[in-house]
Amino acid sequence: MAGLWRVSDEWGPVYSGVVTDANEAVAPVHERMPVLLHRDEYRQWLQGSFDDLLAFQKRVFPADRVLVERTSELWLKR
């Protein structure tokens, strides 16, 4: 999963996951999904140009590489 992190003076280490439009596997559950990386893309994500990074957010991860398992357990907001 693609993400960004830095050390914040206020919060310490902080992390943010990068999201994109959902593929066909995820769309029935939510309109967004994490940017998922193939193993051979790790180096490009970590060392690529800014344009390389933006390209990950614009592409659709193959739906046949994602398994969505729905459960009856709901997430409760507290």
DOKE-787966 format. One record per residue: residue in one letter; x, y, z of N, C-alpha, C in turn. Coordinates in steps of 0.02 Angstrom, whole numbers, plus 50000, padded with zeros to 5 digits. Atoms other than C-alpha are relative to their C-alpha. Example, Ala and Ser with C-alpha at 12.3 -4.5 7.8 and 13.67 -1.06 7.14 Angstrom:
R  resn   n.px   n.py   n.pz  ca.px  ca.py  ca.pz   c.px   c.py   c.pz
R     a  50045  49941  50000  50615  49775  50390  50045  50060  50000
R     s  49958  49941  49997  50684  49947  50357  49961  50055  50037
END
This chain:
R  resn   n.px   n.py   n.pz  ca.px  ca.py  ca.pz   c.px   c.py   c.pz
R     m  50042  49941  50000  50000  50000  50000  50044  50061  50000
R     a  49961  49939  50006  50068  50170  49951  49982  50047  50057
R     g  50012  49952  49946  50088  50297  50090  50056  50050  50005
R     l  49951  49947  49987  50180  50450  50148  50008  50007  50075
R     w  49989  49989  49929  50259  50484  50316  50052  50055  50010
R     r  49950  49951  49979  50358  50617  50405  49996  50006  50076
R     v  50000  49986  49929  50402  50671  50580  49972  50070  50010
R     s  50033  49936  49986  50290  50811  50645  50021  50025  50069
R     d  49983  49972  49935  50341  50928  50785  49943  49991  50050
R     e  50058  50005  49956  50164  50918  50854  49981  49928  50017
R     w  50026  50067  49990  50122  50733  50832  50053  49945  50000
R     g  49950  50052  50007  50287  50642  50808  49994  49969  49931
R     p  50006  50032  50066  50292  50515  50666  49927  49996  49978
R     v  50068  50002  50027  50136  50532  50556  50001  49965  49932
R     y  50006  50039  50062  50076  50426  50411  49933  50014  49967
R     s  50062  49993  50038  49947  50447  50275  50001  49950  49943
R     g  50008  50046  50057  49887  50313  50155  49976  50038  49940
R     v  50020  49968  50062  49866  50363  49974  49942  49960  49970
R     v  50059  50033  50027  49696  50325  49896  49987  50021  49928
R     t  50019  49988  50069  49623  50318  49721  49929  49975  49990
R     d  50066  50026  50015  49460  50274  49636  49999  49924  50007
R     a  50006  50073  49990  49398  50098  49677  49998  49964  49933
R     n  50006  50043  50059  49418  49959  49550  49934  49962  50005
R     e  50064  50036  50003  49275  49841  49504  49989  49954  50061
R     a  50007  50045  49942  49311  49726  49653  49979  50039  50063
R     v  50012  49961  49940  49303  49865  49784  49939  50046  49993
R     a  50053  49951  50012  49172  49980  49705  49933  49983  50034
R     p  50063  50013  49966  49021  49886  49778  50002  50017  50075
R     v  49992  49986  49929  49090  49925  49952  50014  50074  50013
R     h  49981  49930  49989  49166  50099  49933  50025  50029  49934
R     e  49978  49969  50063  49207  50225  49797  50075  50013  49997
R     r  49927  49990  49998  49390  50242  49852  50034  49937  50026
R     m  49961  50056  49974  49527  50116  49889  50073  50022  50006
R     p  49929  49983  49995  49711  50118  49939  50035  49990  49933
R     v  49956  50012  50057  49842  50136  49804  50042  49939  50018
R     l  49963  50062  49987  49912  49959  49798  50057  49994  49950
R     l  49940  50006  50041  50086  49925  49732  50018  49927  49989
R     h  49970  50065  50014  50155  49771  49646  50072  50001  50027
R     r  49932  50002  49973  50322  49713  49718  50051  50035  49955
R     d  49951  49970  50046  50415  49769  49562  49990  50076  49993
R     e  50011  49928  50002  50346  49946  49588  50026  50036  50063
R     y  49978  49970  49938  50416  49975  49763  50054  50053  49989
R     r  49945  49953  50012  50576  50058  49700  49976  50063  49966
R     q  50026  49942  50034  50480  50172  49583  49961  50045  50049
R     w  50037  49961  49950  50366  50225  49728  50048  50037  50047
R     l  49954  49971  49951  50512  50257  49845  50050  50048  49970
R     q  49947  49959  50029  50634  50336  49722  49980  50036  49936
R     g  50023  49970  50063  50529  50395  49574  49990  50075  50004
R     s  50014  49928  50004  50492  50570  49516  49930  50014  50026
R     f  50067  49981  49978  50339  50666  49573  49948  49977  49949
R     d  50046  50024  50052  50256  50625  49406  49990  49924  50004
R     d  50006  50072  49990  50292  50439  49436  49950  49985  50055
R     l  50044  50011  49943  50203  50450  49603  49928  50017  49983
R     l  50068  49982  50020  50051  50539  49530  49969  49948  49955
R     a  50025  50051  50046  50036  50404  49397  49970  49941  50038
R     f  50028  50055  49960  50006  50273  49534  49929  50016  50021
R     q  50066  49981  49976  49856  50371  49596  49949  50002  49943
R     k  50046  49996  50057  49781  50382  49421  49984  49932  49969
R     r  50012  50064  50031  49792  50199  49374  49952  49958  50042
R     v  50046  50045  49966  49670  50061  49419  50038  49934  50013
R     f  49968  50064  49983  49743  49912  49513  49954  49944  49975
R     p  50041  50053  50029  49684  49751  49430  49952  49969  50051
R     a  50051  50026  49955  49521  49692  49508  50011  49926  50015
R     d  49989  50072  49989  49572  49509  49488  50057  49987  50049
R     r  49946  50007  49950  49718  49542  49608  49978  50020  50070
R     v  50027  49977  49936  49604  49600  49750  49945  49952  50022
R     l  50053  50042  49971  49499  49490  49863  49962  50042  50052
R     v  50043  49964  49954  49354  49575  49950  49956  49950  50036
R     e  50042  50045  49960  49275  49476  50091  49956  50041  50045
R     r  50047  49963  49958  49119  49552  50165  49984  49957  50062
R     t  50018  50034  49938  49074  49509  50344  49935  50031  50025
R     s  50061  49972  49970  48916  49535  50445  50017  50048  50056
R     e  49979  49956  49946  49017  49629  50577  50007  50071  49975
R     l  49998  49931  50019  48991  49816  50563  50052  50038  50039
R     w  49954  49955  49964  49117  49951  50606  49957  50050  50037
R     l  50041  49954  49960  49045  50054  50746  50041  50063  50014
R     k  49968  49937  49983  49088  50238  50765  49986  50015  50073
R     r  50008  49986  49929  49116  50283  50946  50016  50072  50014
END
